[in-house]
């Protein structure tokens, strides 16, 4: 892939990932759609878009790939994500999500016996301090219930990512997982039927989140991923919470508070130290 095209794929994928937070927050704040319906429409539209892209590329039927366990993790991420954004600002939500994802994946490595060097340990401590600082009580602290839900969403996405490492066909596997996640989302909507509410604007944001920010975003990312080193791929994702915060300020009128700025520097800087420093090996 030519370098300019690779750069474009990566940039568009990061914008798409950040747009998920904006679409969800905008829908749940400004329209009449409920969180369960948003989740269902997002997963259905994402599954259809990914299935279409796989078929257009002449790939195998996505429904034959993936697993029910990964689909459950994907559903848990999407559902907790939607319910969290009923109260969370988009910038703080993206930072909590990203921090939880990386903490889950790094924690799994430690559990498997990986050891951290001094710089990596300092990075972990800095990132943890940033998350704690963001959640401490205060006027600019995010709502606790929404924050807990977003952290749970990040853990679920971390589990999903760990389960997907090393799959032979990431695009087909993601398509299969999205398709399998739809029944879980439909069951959630059925449980929440008494409070269900869908309007045209909310449905449009949910479809945009699923088909564009998720479906096309993942397709672009998986197209670029084979050309990127693992550390480069991990580092470039540090841009997602920043893009989400800037987008929230520009399009949602959310303030970029000093607390959020300092927490972002601590969390993203700490994770960057962990990612960019060489591992010391396993015990």
Backbone bond lengths (Angstrom), bond angles and torsions (degrees), N, CA, C in turn:
res aa  C-N    CA-C-N  psi(-1)  N-CA   C-N-CA  omega(-1)  CA-C   N-CA-C  phi
1 X - - - 1.468 - - 1.524 109.21 -
2 X 1.335 119.33 130.97 1.460 121.36 178.15 1.524 111.18 -59.26
3 X 1.356 118.04 145.31 1.469 120.80 -176.50 1.528 113.72 -55.56
4 X 1.344 116.81 -40.24 1.465 119.27 -178.94 1.529 111.19 -64.97
5 X 1.323 116.28 -39.46 1.463 120.32 178.47 1.521 110.33 -67.91
6 X 1.319 117.74 -39.87 1.459 121.78 177.33 1.529 110.20 -60.54
7 X 1.332 116.39 -45.82 1.464 120.83 179.05 1.524 110.69 -60.79
8 X 1.332 116.61 -41.29 1.457 120.45 179.69 1.527 110.79 -64.71
9 X 1.329 117.56 -43.93 1.464 121.44 178.80 1.534 110.57 -59.01
10 X 1.333 116.16 -46.85 1.464 120.52 -178.13 1.525 110.66 -64.13
11 X 1.340 116.54 -45.85 1.460 120.20 -178.70 1.527 111.34 -62.19
12 X 1.326 116.98 -45.27 1.464 120.07 -179.83 1.528 111.44 -65.63
13 X 1.338 117.34 -36.70 1.460 120.36 178.82 1.526 110.58 -64.82
14 X 1.331 118.05 -42.64 1.460 120.63 179.54 1.529 111.26 -65.74
15 X 1.333 116.80 -40.07 1.471 120.30 176.40 1.526 109.92 -62.55
16 X 1.334 117.14 -41.27 1.461 120.76 179.25 1.518 110.95 -62.95
17 X 1.329 117.80 -43.75 1.461 120.69 -179.70 1.533 110.62 -62.96
18 X 1.328 116.68 -40.92 1.463 120.16 177.97 1.522 110.84 -67.51
19 X 1.347 116.45 -34.81 1.471 120.53 -179.05 1.520 112.29 -64.03
20 X 1.336 118.00 -26.13 1.462 119.79 177.16 1.524 111.21 -56.18
21 X 1.329 116.25 -43.77 1.465 120.24 179.02 1.524 110.73 -64.36
22 X 1.329 116.61 -41.40 1.463 119.92 -178.05 1.529 111.26 -67.46
23 X 1.330 117.50 -45.62 1.466 120.69 179.43 1.527 111.12 -60.06
24 X 1.332 116.13 -45.02 1.460 119.82 -176.93 1.523 111.42 -66.81
25 X 1.326 116.62 -47.88 1.465 120.47 -179.53 1.527 110.77 -63.12
26 X 1.327 116.83 -42.20 1.461 121.01 -179.89 1.525 110.68 -63.31
27 X 1.333 116.83 -43.54 1.460 120.43 -178.98 1.524 111.59 -64.03
28 X 1.325 117.21 -45.21 1.456 120.71 -174.39 1.528 112.41 -79.15
29 X 1.337 116.81 -19.28 1.461 119.73 178.28 1.525 112.78 -93.06
30 X 1.330 116.56 -36.72 1.464 120.03 -169.94 1.524 114.36 -108.42
31 X 1.334 119.24 -13.33 1.468 120.56 -177.46 1.526 109.74 -120.29
32 X 1.332 115.46 -179.51 1.455 119.66 -176.55 1.514 114.83 -94.18
33 X 1.334 119.41 4.23 1.458 121.04 -176.92 1.523 110.79 -71.85
34 X 1.321 116.43 144.38 1.464 120.65 176.59 1.522 109.77 -92.69
35 X 1.332 116.47 165.99 1.472 121.52 -172.90 1.526 111.82 -65.64
36 X 1.337 117.83 -38.89 1.469 120.19 -178.58 1.529 110.63 -66.69
37 X 1.325 117.11 -42.93 1.465 120.15 179.18 1.522 111.07 -66.08
38 X 1.326 116.33 -37.98 1.465 119.60 176.99 1.525 109.76 -61.05
39 X 1.326 116.94 -44.96 1.464 121.21 179.73 1.521 111.14 -59.50
40 X 1.329 116.42 -46.18 1.466 120.34 -177.95 1.523 111.34 -64.14
41 X 1.319 117.17 -47.21 1.467 120.17 -179.61 1.528 111.21 -64.96
42 X 1.320 116.66 -36.55 1.461 119.52 178.36 1.526 111.21 -63.99
43 X 1.334 117.04 -47.23 1.464 120.10 -177.71 1.528 111.44 -69.04
44 X 1.330 117.41 -39.32 1.465 120.00 179.23 1.522 110.75 -64.38
45 X 1.338 117.29 -47.74 1.468 120.35 -178.90 1.523 111.09 -68.12
46 X 1.336 117.44 -35.68 1.458 120.13 175.99 1.511 112.20 -65.04
47 X 1.335 116.27 -41.83 1.466 120.97 178.70 1.529 110.74 -63.00
48 X 1.329 117.05 -43.83 1.464 120.52 -179.76 1.525 111.41 -64.76
49 X 1.338 116.85 -42.92 1.456 119.90 -179.86 1.530 111.08 -64.63
50 X 1.326 117.32 -45.06 1.459 120.39 179.97 1.526 111.26 -65.15
51 X 1.340 116.85 -41.61 1.465 120.35 177.87 1.522 110.51 -60.26
52 X 1.336 116.19 -42.61 1.463 120.32 179.96 1.524 111.19 -64.44
53 X 1.326 117.24 -43.27 1.459 120.81 -179.49 1.526 111.44 -64.09
54 X 1.336 116.50 -42.14 1.467 120.17 178.48 1.523 110.76 -63.03
55 X 1.325 116.46 -42.78 1.463 120.11 -179.48 1.527 111.52 -67.22
56 X 1.344 117.76 -39.36 1.459 121.11 179.36 1.526 111.53 -64.97
57 X 1.321 115.96 -30.66 1.466 120.06 177.71 1.526 112.15 -81.09
58 X 1.317 116.55 -1.47 1.457 119.71 -179.62 1.502 113.52 76.81
59 X 1.334 117.09 19.58 1.462 120.52 -178.37 1.507 111.77 -81.25
60 X 1.333 114.41 176.42 1.464 120.66 179.52 1.519 110.08 -69.67
61 X 1.297 116.18 158.49 1.454 122.28 177.29 1.523 109.74 -57.95
62 X 1.344 116.52 118.14 1.450 120.33 -176.70 1.510 113.81 -59.98
63 X 1.352 117.33 -27.19 1.452 120.03 -178.94 1.514 113.45 -64.51
64 X 1.342 117.92 -17.43 1.459 121.44 179.47 1.523 111.83 -85.68
65 X 1.321 117.47 -6.28 1.457 121.97 -178.24 1.528 109.75 -109.86
66 X 1.328 115.84 175.30 1.446 120.21 -179.86 1.520 111.63 80.99
67 X 1.328 115.53 -172.99 1.463 120.99 -179.42 1.520 109.20 -152.39
68 X 1.325 115.94 159.31 1.457 120.22 179.55 1.527 111.58 -69.11
69 X 1.327 117.63 -33.70 1.464 120.05 178.82 1.529 110.51 -65.04
70 X 1.338 116.76 -44.46 1.464 119.95 177.46 1.522 110.83 -65.54
71 X 1.335 116.99 -37.63 1.463 120.55 178.49 1.522 111.08 -63.15
72 X 1.343 116.96 -37.90 1.463 120.13 177.94 1.527 110.62 -65.06
73 X 1.338 117.16 -40.71 1.461 120.45 177.15 1.528 110.44 -64.33
74 X 1.329 116.87 -40.71 1.465 121.35 177.84 1.522 110.64 -62.47
75 X 1.321 117.03 -44.64 1.463 120.65 178.15 1.527 110.96 -62.49
76 X 1.338 117.17 -44.41 1.468 120.55 -179.64 1.526 110.52 -59.90
77 X 1.335 116.87 -41.58 1.464 120.64 176.14 1.528 110.88 -59.35
78 X 1.345 116.40 -51.39 1.462 120.74 -174.48 1.528 111.66 -65.77
79 X 1.335 117.48 -40.96 1.458 120.56 -178.42 1.528 111.30 -68.03
80 X 1.335 117.46 -48.87 1.464 120.18 179.17 1.527 110.73 -62.56
81 X 1.322 117.00 -37.39 1.467 123.45 176.90 1.533 110.23 -56.80
82 X 1.323 116.45 -49.59 1.466 120.63 -177.92 1.525 111.58 -65.73
83 X 1.318 117.76 -46.73 1.457 119.91 -178.31 1.531 111.28 -66.95
84 X 1.333 117.68 -32.05 1.462 120.50 177.75 1.518 111.46 -65.07
85 X 1.333 116.49 -38.22 1.462 119.73 -175.66 1.526 113.31 -78.75
86 X 1.311 118.13 5.88 1.456 118.88 169.33 1.526 110.14 -68.00
87 X 1.329 117.11 -27.12 1.471 120.41 -176.50 1.532 113.52 -125.74
88 X 1.324 117.97 -25.16 1.468 120.11 -173.79 1.523 112.25 -79.15
89 X 1.330 118.76 141.08 1.461 120.53 166.76 1.525 109.68 -65.97
90 X 1.323 117.23 151.43 1.464 120.92 -174.60 1.520 112.58 -63.46
91 X 1.334 117.78 -41.25 1.461 120.38 -177.89 1.514 112.35 -65.07
92 X 1.333 116.94 -48.43 1.459 120.51 179.27 1.522 110.84 -64.81
93 X 1.331 116.78 -37.60 1.460 120.15 179.16 1.512 112.32 -62.78
94 X 1.338 116.56 -44.19 1.466 120.18 179.92 1.522 111.00 -64.03
95 X 1.331 117.15 -38.18 1.467 120.01 179.55 1.528 110.62 -66.97
96 X 1.329 117.50 -44.01 1.462 120.60 178.44 1.523 110.78 -63.31
97 X 1.324 116.55 -42.40 1.456 120.53 178.91 1.515 111.23 -60.45
98 X 1.321 116.13 -51.28 1.462 120.24 -176.92 1.526 110.91 -63.89
99 X 1.334 117.44 -42.04 1.455 120.20 178.80 1.511 112.55 -61.58
100 X 1.344 116.98 -40.15 1.461 120.66 179.58 1.520 111.67 -69.15
101 X 1.341 117.06 -38.77 1.466 120.47 177.75 1.519 110.67 -59.83
102 X 1.324 115.92 -51.73 1.461 119.90 -177.46 1.523 111.51 -66.33
103 X 1.336 117.49 -38.84 1.467 120.22 178.61 1.520 111.13 -62.82
104 X 1.333 116.60 -38.76 1.465 120.78 178.67 1.527 110.71 -63.67
105 X 1.326 116.67 -45.73 1.461 120.36 -176.74 1.527 111.44 -70.70
106 X 1.321 116.80 -40.01 1.466 119.85 177.39 1.530 110.08 -68.27
107 X 1.337 116.28 -41.01 1.459 120.16 178.18 1.516 112.25 -61.33
108 X 1.322 116.67 -36.99 1.462 120.40 177.16 1.531 110.26 -63.87
109 X 1.312 116.33 -40.90 1.464 119.26 177.75 1.518 111.90 -62.06
110 X 1.336 116.58 -40.95 1.462 120.07 177.96 1.524 110.93 -65.03
111 X 1.334 116.40 -40.52 1.466 120.41 178.89 1.521 111.14 -63.34
112 X 1.347 116.09 -32.47 1.450 120.47 178.94 1.534 112.86 -80.08
113 X 1.324 117.35 -2.11 1.451 119.67 174.88 1.507 115.88 110.24
114 X 1.337 118.91 1.02 1.462 119.92 177.11 1.523 109.53 -68.25
115 X 1.331 115.05 146.99 1.455 119.74 178.40 1.513 109.87 -114.79
116 X 1.334 115.58 145.24 1.456 121.09 179.98 1.516 110.02 -100.05
117 X 1.333 115.96 141.67 1.451 120.99 172.99 1.521 110.15 -78.35
118 X 1.324 115.71 -177.89 1.466 120.30 -176.57 1.532 111.20 -63.27
119 X 1.352 117.00 -43.89 1.463 119.64 -179.58 1.521 111.10 -66.06
120 X 1.340 117.16 -38.24 1.459 120.17 178.61 1.525 111.41 -66.88
121 X 1.325 116.65 -40.12 1.466 119.94 177.74 1.526 110.83 -63.76
122 X 1.343 115.69 -41.71 1.464 119.50 176.89 1.524 110.81 -63.19
123 X 1.341 115.99 -38.39 1.456 119.80 177.64 1.520 112.49 -63.92
124 X 1.314 117.13 -42.61 1.463 121.11 177.75 1.528 110.36 -61.57
125 X 1.328 116.89 -44.06 1.464 120.67 -179.99 1.527 110.81 -64.11
126 X 1.329 116.81 -40.30 1.464 121.24 179.84 1.526 110.82 -65.46
127 X 1.344 117.30 -44.41 1.459 120.86 179.61 1.534 111.02 -63.94
128 X 1.344 116.54 -42.13 1.463 120.32 178.85 1.523 110.76 -63.11
129 X 1.336 116.00 -41.39 1.468 120.09 178.63 1.526 110.54 -63.07
130 X 1.330 116.75 -37.24 1.459 120.08 178.60 1.515 112.16 -64.07
131 X 1.340 117.02 -43.29 1.464 120.49 178.65 1.527 111.27 -66.31
132 X 1.334 116.61 -41.75 1.465 120.23 178.26 1.528 110.04 -63.19
133 X 1.334 115.60 -43.36 1.463 119.41 178.97 1.515 112.60 -61.62
134 X 1.314 116.88 -37.76 1.462 120.26 179.19 1.526 111.36 -65.78
135 X 1.343 116.53 -35.14 1.459 121.01 -173.84 1.526 113.97 -91.52
136 X 1.335 118.72 -7.99 1.457 120.22 179.27 1.527 110.52 -60.76
137 X 1.339 117.66 144.25 1.469 119.96 -179.14 1.527 111.80 -56.63
138 X 1.305 115.86 145.24 1.457 121.58 -179.79 1.511 110.14 163.78
139 X 1.316 117.04 170.43 1.455 121.30 -176.27 1.520 112.35 -62.98
140 X 1.348 117.20 -32.79 1.459 120.21 -176.59 1.528 113.09 -100.60
141 X 1.328 116.75 8.17 1.466 119.64 178.51 1.520 109.83 -72.27
142 X 1.341 118.67 141.33 1.466 120.38 177.03 1.524 110.24 -69.34
143 X 1.340 118.25 153.52 1.470 121.33 178.07 1.525 110.82 -55.80
144 X 1.335 115.90 134.38 1.464 120.54 -172.43 1.522 112.04 -63.42
145 X 1.335 117.78 -44.20 1.464 119.82 -177.70 1.532 110.69 -61.86
146 X 1.319 116.40 -45.00 1.456 119.81 178.24 1.519 111.78 -63.88
147 X 1.343 116.76 -38.68 1.460 120.62 179.69 1.530 110.92 -64.29
148 X 1.328 116.85 -42.75 1.470 120.43 179.54 1.530 110.20 -63.82
149 X 1.327 116.95 -42.34 1.461 120.52 178.25 1.529 111.35 -62.50
150 X 1.340 116.74 -40.33 1.461 118.97 -179.38 1.528 110.90 -69.93
151 X 1.323 117.93 -36.60 1.460 119.89 175.22 1.529 110.48 -62.81
152 X 1.337 116.40 -40.46 1.468 119.90 176.29 1.520 110.79 -63.72
153 X 1.326 117.00 -38.44 1.464 121.12 176.99 1.524 110.61 -61.71
154 X 1.334 116.19 -41.82 1.461 120.16 178.89 1.519 112.58 -65.38
155 X 1.328 116.81 -39.38 1.470 120.26 177.13 1.528 109.53 -62.59
156 X 1.345 116.65 -43.55 1.468 119.95 179.72 1.521 111.08 -62.66
157 X 1.331 116.89 -41.06 1.473 119.28 178.66 1.520 110.82 -67.89
158 X 1.335 117.12 -35.45 1.458 120.05 175.67 1.515 111.50 -62.43
159 X 1.334 116.74 -43.18 1.466 120.95 176.91 1.528 110.09 -62.03
160 X 1.332 116.19 -43.71 1.462 120.29 179.09 1.534 110.75 -60.83
161 X 1.321 116.60 -42.77 1.461 120.70 179.61 1.524 111.71 -64.98
162 X 1.325 116.54 -41.27 1.460 120.07 178.79 1.527 111.26 -64.03
163 X 1.317 116.39 -39.04 1.460 119.75 179.44 1.526 111.87 -68.40
164 X 1.344 116.46 -24.55 1.459 119.81 -177.05 1.511 114.96 -90.90
165 X 1.346 117.44 -2.27 1.463 119.28 -178.65 1.523 110.57 -66.59
166 X 1.323 115.64 132.28 1.448 120.47 174.28 1.515 115.40 82.11
167 X 1.353 118.87 6.24 1.461 118.69 177.57 1.528 109.27 -68.45
168 X 1.326 116.33 146.82 1.463 120.73 -174.52 1.524 112.58 -69.07
169 X 1.335 117.12 -35.18 1.463 121.31 -176.40 1.526 108.38 -132.60
170 X 1.359 117.98 87.37 1.465 120.38 -175.17 1.526 113.65 -59.29
171 X 1.341 117.64 -39.96 1.461 120.13 -178.01 1.529 111.24 -64.40
172 X 1.329 117.03 -46.46 1.466 120.54 179.13 1.523 110.98 -66.52
173 X 1.331 116.59 -38.10 1.460 120.08 179.29 1.529 110.92 -65.12
174 X 1.340 116.55 -42.87 1.459 120.00 177.83 1.523 110.80 -63.32
175 X 1.324 117.01 -39.66 1.463 121.12 177.42 1.528 110.47 -60.63
176 X 1.326 116.65 -47.37 1.461 120.30 179.03 1.515 112.15 -61.85
177 X 1.325 117.20 -38.19 1.461 120.18 179.28 1.527 111.40 -68.61
178 X 1.332 117.02 -40.01 1.463 119.93 176.40 1.524 110.64 -61.59
179 X 1.332 116.79 -44.70 1.464 120.17 179.47 1.525 111.02 -61.00
180 X 1.327 117.09 -42.11 1.466 120.79 -179.76 1.534 111.78 -71.53
181 X 1.338 117.94 -24.26 1.465 120.62 -179.49 1.526 112.04 -75.84
182 X 1.339 116.96 -20.53 1.464 120.48 -177.20 1.532 112.40 -59.32
183 X 1.344 120.96 -45.55 1.478 119.18 178.65 1.530 112.90 -59.40
184 X 1.335 117.87 -36.65 1.461 120.15 176.88 1.529 110.45 -62.70
185 X 1.345 116.12 -42.18 1.462 120.14 179.83 1.525 111.27 -66.46
186 X 1.323 116.94 -40.21 1.468 120.29 177.61 1.529 110.89 -63.09
187 X 1.327 116.83 -38.03 1.467 120.37 177.22 1.529 110.55 -64.48
188 X 1.329 117.50 -40.58 1.467 121.08 177.22 1.529 110.39 -62.43
189 X 1.333 116.57 -44.16 1.465 119.62 178.93 1.522 111.19 -62.60
190 X 1.328 116.81 -35.71 1.461 120.40 177.98 1.525 110.85 -65.86
191 X 1.335 116.39 -42.20 1.474 120.47 178.25 1.527 110.48 -63.88
192 X 1.342 116.34 -36.28 1.460 121.82 -177.44 1.533 112.44 -94.33
193 X 1.329 117.18 18.14 1.463 121.02 -172.26 1.531 112.34 -59.02
194 X 1.332 117.43 -35.73 1.464 120.24 -177.25 1.522 112.53 -64.42
195 X 1.329 117.00 -24.87 1.467 120.51 179.97 1.530 112.04 -110.55
196 X 1.331 116.65 13.71 1.465 120.18 -177.58 1.522 110.92 -69.03
197 X 1.323 114.60 141.50 1.463 120.74 178.77 1.519 108.18 -157.38
198 X 1.323 116.14 125.14 1.467 120.75 -179.26 1.522 108.32 -135.18
199 X 1.319 116.81 129.95 1.452 121.12 171.75 1.522 108.73 -123.54
200 X 1.313 116.75 172.44 1.466 121.05 -173.99 1.521 111.98 -62.51
201 X 1.316 117.31 -43.35 1.467 120.25 -177.82 1.522 111.12 -66.33
202 X 1.343 116.02 -44.61 1.454 119.54 179.13 1.510 112.34 -63.04
203 X 1.344 116.60 -41.89 1.459 120.65 178.19 1.528 110.72 -63.38
204 X 1.328 117.05 -38.39 1.467 120.61 179.80 1.531 110.91 -63.93
205 X 1.335 117.04 -42.49 1.465 119.90 178.15 1.532 110.72 -65.09
206 X 1.335 116.83 -39.38 1.468 120.18 179.76 1.524 110.97 -64.85
207 X 1.329 117.02 -42.90 1.465 120.83 178.58 1.530 110.33 -66.40
208 X 1.323 117.12 -40.01 1.467 119.76 177.07 1.527 111.02 -62.86
209 X 1.337 116.45 -39.77 1.462 120.59 177.92 1.521 111.02 -64.12
210 X 1.344 116.97 -42.06 1.452 120.04 -178.16 1.512 113.72 -76.86
211 X 1.334 117.09 -51.11 1.466 120.97 -173.55 1.524 112.43 -77.34
212 X 1.339 117.17 -41.84 1.463 120.03 -174.90 1.530 111.86 -93.23
213 X 1.346 116.61 -62.24 1.460 119.88 -174.72 1.529 112.47 -66.93
214 X 1.345 117.50 -33.95 1.466 119.92 179.32 1.526 110.73 -94.02
215 X 1.340 117.79 -60.88 1.464 120.53 -175.20 1.516 113.71 -60.18
216 X 1.322 116.97 -60.64 1.470 119.97 179.78 1.528 111.37 -66.28
217 X 1.336 116.24 -35.98 1.471 119.30 179.27 1.513 112.19 -60.30
218 X 1.341 116.70 -46.13 1.459 119.97 179.05 1.523 111.08 -66.56
219 X 1.337 116.77 -37.42 1.469 120.18 179.48 1.537 110.65 -62.34
220 X 1.326 116.87 -43.15 1.464 120.69 177.82 1.529 110.95 -64.97
221 X 1.325 116.10 -41.89 1.464 120.42 -177.32 1.519 111.27 -66.12
222 X 1.337 116.77 -44.47 1.460 119.62 179.49 1.528 111.28 -69.43
223 X 1.335 117.05 -24.95 1.453 119.48 174.33 1.512 112.39 -70.26
224 X 1.327 116.93 -32.94 1.465 121.28 -178.73 1.520 113.11 -89.21
225 X 1.337 117.27 -27.99 1.460 121.83 -170.93 1.532 114.74 -55.73
226 X 1.342 119.73 -41.77 1.471 118.11 -179.20 1.522 114.08 -62.05
227 X 1.324 117.73 -20.93 1.463 121.17 -179.47 1.525 113.25 -92.47
228 X 1.327 117.47 0.48 1.459 121.25 -177.27 1.520 110.98 -110.51
229 X 1.334 116.76 143.31 1.462 119.98 170.44 1.519 108.95 -69.02
230 X 1.317 116.51 154.97 1.461 120.78 -176.89 1.532 111.06 -59.02
231 X 1.335 116.83 -43.32 1.472 119.21 -179.28 1.521 111.21 -67.60
232 X 1.326 117.18 -35.69 1.458 120.34 177.64 1.518 110.33 -65.98
233 X 1.324 116.44 -44.14 1.465 120.66 179.85 1.528 110.76 -62.16
234 X 1.319 116.86 -41.22 1.464 120.22 179.35 1.526 111.33 -68.90
235 X 1.332 116.47 -40.55 1.461 120.25 -176.95 1.518 111.98 -68.55
236 X 1.326 117.15 -40.04 1.465 119.68 -176.22 1.528 110.91 -64.55
237 X 1.325 117.17 -25.09 1.457 120.01 178.68 1.529 112.90 -71.83
238 X 1.338 116.10 -11.31 1.462 119.52 174.21 1.523 111.29 -62.52
239 X 1.327 116.40 -18.70 1.464 119.67 -178.80 1.523 112.71 -75.52
240 X 1.332 118.33 -18.65 1.467 120.54 -172.23 1.534 112.38 -62.67
241 X 1.356 120.64 -50.91 1.470 118.46 178.71 1.533 112.74 -61.80
242 X 1.325 117.06 -33.94 1.464 120.02 178.62 1.526 110.26 -66.31
243 X 1.327 116.54 -45.84 1.461 120.53 178.16 1.527 111.11 -62.38
244 X 1.332 116.53 -39.46 1.464 119.85 178.79 1.522 111.26 -64.42
245 X 1.332 117.48 -42.05 1.462 120.71 179.63 1.528 111.08 -65.52
246 X 1.335 116.56 -42.66 1.465 119.98 178.32 1.523 110.85 -65.56
247 X 1.341 117.00 -41.89 1.453 120.33 177.62 1.519 112.25 -63.75
248 X 1.329 116.37 -39.01 1.465 120.42 178.76 1.525 110.87 -64.71
249 X 1.323 116.39 -38.11 1.464 120.07 177.89 1.521 111.01 -67.55
250 X 1.344 116.50 -39.86 1.458 120.76 -175.91 1.524 112.90 -76.86
251 X 1.339 117.15 -40.91 1.465 120.44 -171.18 1.527 114.30 -107.44
252 X 1.335 117.57 -21.15 1.464 119.82 -177.91 1.521 112.42 -112.85
253 X 1.324 116.62 -5.39 1.459 119.92 179.62 1.510 113.89 71.63
254 X 1.342 117.87 20.12 1.460 120.65 179.47 1.527 110.41 -80.30
255 X 1.312 115.48 141.19 1.460 120.39 -179.40 1.522 110.47 -80.80
256 X 1.324 115.71 141.38 1.467 121.21 172.25 1.528 106.47 -93.25
257 X 1.324 116.43 96.93 1.455 121.51 -174.23 1.529 111.36 -77.55
258 X 1.323 115.44 161.80 1.459 120.75 176.99 1.522 110.15 -61.95
259 X 1.331 117.27 -38.54 1.467 120.91 178.67 1.525 110.48 -60.67
260 X 1.335 116.65 -45.40 1.463 120.54 -179.97 1.519 111.05 -64.84
261 X 1.335 117.35 -40.35 1.471 120.77 179.05 1.517 111.24 -62.39
262 X 1.345 116.88 -47.20 1.463 120.52 -178.58 1.527 110.86 -67.33
263 X 1.329 116.71 -40.38 1.465 119.86 178.52 1.524 110.56 -64.51
264 X 1.331 117.32 -40.33 1.460 121.16 178.83 1.520 111.26 -62.51
265 X 1.333 116.39 -44.30 1.462 119.83 178.69 1.523 110.88 -61.46
266 X 1.336 116.37 -41.99 1.468 119.90 -178.65 1.522 111.50 -69.05
267 X 1.338 116.96 -48.26 1.468 120.57 -176.31 1.522 111.00 -67.11
268 X 1.320 116.58 -51.62 1.462 119.63 -176.26 1.525 111.53 -70.48
269 X 1.331 116.70 -37.65 1.469 119.45 176.74 1.516 111.77 -65.90
270 X 1.339 116.45 -40.83 1.456 120.00 178.78 1.514 112.22 -65.21
271 X 1.334 116.89 -43.02 1.460 120.15 178.51 1.523 110.50 -65.09
272 X 1.333 116.61 -38.51 1.467 119.78 177.76 1.526 111.14 -60.38
273 X 1.343 117.20 -39.23 1.465 120.36 177.40 1.524 111.30 -62.03
274 X 1.335 116.06 -41.55 1.461 119.92 -179.74 1.527 110.55 -66.20
275 X 1.332 116.38 -44.35 1.463 120.96 -175.76 1.523 111.56 -69.01
276 X 1.321 116.49 -42.97 1.462 120.04 -171.35 1.520 113.35 -83.67
277 X 1.321 117.66 -16.65 1.468 119.97 -179.35 1.514 109.87 -83.43
278 X 1.339 118.35 145.30 1.468 120.54 178.99 1.515 111.66 -69.42
279 X 1.344 115.76 140.49 1.465 121.18 176.76 1.519 110.34 -73.48
280 X 1.331 116.16 150.08 1.452 121.05 -179.08 1.520 112.74 -90.39
281 X 1.349 116.41 -1.82 1.468 118.87 179.97 1.508 111.24 101.49
282 X 1.321 116.71 -174.47 1.455 122.60 -175.47 1.523 110.10 -105.66
283 X 1.319 113.44 155.08 1.453 118.39 174.96 1.512 109.73 -75.33
